[in-house]
Amino acid sequence: MRMCSLSFVLIVVCLCMAVMSAAIADSISKSYYLGPFAISGINPPPNDNTYDWWANTMRVNGAYKMWWVRGAPHDRVYYAESTDGIHYYNTQQVLAPAENDVEKMHVGSPCVILLPSGTYYIFYEAPAGSEYSDGPDGSIFMATSTDGIHWNKYPSNSDPRPVIEGYNKHQSHYGCGLPTVFYKDGKFVIYYVDDCQGTGNLTRRAESYDGIHWGTTAGLTQPPTDHPVVLYGAPGDIKYSPLLGKCVMTFSMNGTLVGQTADNFAHDIYVAVSLDADGKQWATTTPNTVSMATPARNVTATADPDMTYRLRSFPTFVTNPLGQIDTKTFQVNYMKGKQATLSEDWKIYCSTWDMYSVLVNLDAFSADPIMFPEGFDMLDSSGTVFRMSGNTKHSYCNWETYCALNPGRENDYDRVPDTNISAIPTGLFYLEGLNITGSSGQPIYWIYNFSRYGYADQQDFLSQNPDSKTYTLDDAQLNAVIRDFPYMGLRSPKSAPSLGSIKAAGDGESVTLRGKVVTAALGDYFYAEEPDRSSGIRITGNASPGELVDVLGSLVTLNGERTIASTTINRFPGGPMLAPLGVSCASTLNGLSTVGLYVVVWGKVTSAMTTYFTLNDGSTRYLRVYGKATRNSYVSVLGVMGAEIRGTSTVPIVRAISVTTLG
């Protein structure tokens, strides 16, 4: 393992925590122990015959990307991805030392940032000495990538150079390392450990616009000795929390208990919150020791009571792409394993050093339920499987079907006590767009939100969904799906009543739409039409133009306009993009048959108010348009026909999507 682990362990062993542990044990509002990671190709044994540590993890579009350190046999940076933050796949080594004069033998402690431009930045440590007899002389390096897997070191892969270089070399000192970075307000903020002087670890802070030039503020280039010391000791990870408006730190300490010997100590993971928004002050005096950062919370005292392995170290936060924690629940990953005694070689138990995870709500979020990892599967006491999405649990139909739909991943779930999830709201069915068929050639079913839709046969399905994947179930499994999901009919527009006939129904009557074409989206409602343009209607909810929708809801009248208050909207891509119908002002006022249609109208603006204007196309009729235009201008309006009550009458209006001035 990289030399920083030894330095880190020595520091935490020297910190006496007997009094502090008792004082802060009750500071955690809520916690949950997720347990060990499962990494494809590595866990479980016999593949796992070396150490894993420093799980730098970001959540990107609901999935998880992780970069961590693994012995191969020396430290290398590995990459894997996950749907739930615990079970990882696509495992591969992505970074190794260049073996030049400043980067030898090891690369470790990766910290990755993904900017909105699509560029990944990785900051990592490496020693200049291939053996430790003359001192590691570590420095911090940077590389960029477009996919997080293939990296270009600064300034080149063949001859990388430090962006923060260790000093006072050849003195058997650790150097600079353990970088932890987040991106905020257009700049990188880094914390790193400096042990170049041999007087103990200092945590320094610096800023940069480009990740290369670092100073007390972004835009300056200064040596490490000019970067301010904000802490004494070595933190594991420091990130910014927008919800707290402060920085948070996680670190490991020796929670020595009375009666334990030096060879029988235990390490715990702690979380602390800065006193200021910039993360420069962690207690009433600065710098202060990591162990006395205020307030500090013992994460593993309540969340990970398993003391089979007493060594817990190298904790990191799960963050968003910018390295910020934008959730109320903190997910803390850390290494846990068997600790060698002081007289033993530290490497003899390194095969037990694996990565684990806990969830924590701090005092500020005591009223909020634990937020489980996105995509995390859990099984409650009744045998119901839930998949988590933020603070909402989405149900599978049953355990048998879950196993059938997830072959080889039947153990990718966690048994969660009911008390941990009872406060979490229940959502709809999670597997949106899942296509299943029986082994005997039954029609393919499309599962969405506790409903299934049929296709006439597989050829019909493939003609409408050429790129879709299907899951084949045996008859018993398929019957379970059929039993648990209500049937909504064939996926054909002809199988549901027309919009024209639906509009004639009374308020409060349940309605079902199938295969209607979305023409416009306006805030919290949209308009959909028959494919033959015969009728259209307003629908509450969200959909995008060009999609086909199936809708369950009830009919209501809002200020004179017939509207479907939806309870379920099923959205299908690949529908037609309908062209607007050209209508005159006079034709729109001959009854309400055009209400709900996607139209284009034109004429002269005869009056203009704050939220609407009046349009006349040369006839004796005037049409109100909700939008903005200039009086006496000639305009073309693209929009949808609506209706409103004016006086004692219901009259058509146009809800503008765009207004174009003519001439």
Disulfide bonds with the S-S distance in Angstrom:
none
